[in-house]
Amino acid sequence: MDARHVNKRSITINGHRTSLSLEDEFWQQLKHIAAKQNTSINALVSRIDETRRNQNLSSALRVYVLKEVLDL
């Protein structure tokens, strides 16, 4: 398995700036999912952030993307 490149990006979640680290593939899928849902990445991540429990946000985003991709 080859190493994946992790990118750190700054986004706004509910009015607060924060940085998230995700692999490029996950950023691409988040962008695709947000477009499909006619929303912004910030709004999508905010919604995911509100529903996660004790899970790290980056992990919650990866799980969300995986579930969305598998539901196709």
Secondary structure, DSSP 8 states (H G I E B T S, - for coil): -----EEEEEEEETTEEEEEEEEHHHHHHHHHHHHHTTS-HHHHHHHHHHH--SS-HHHHHHHHHHHHHHT-
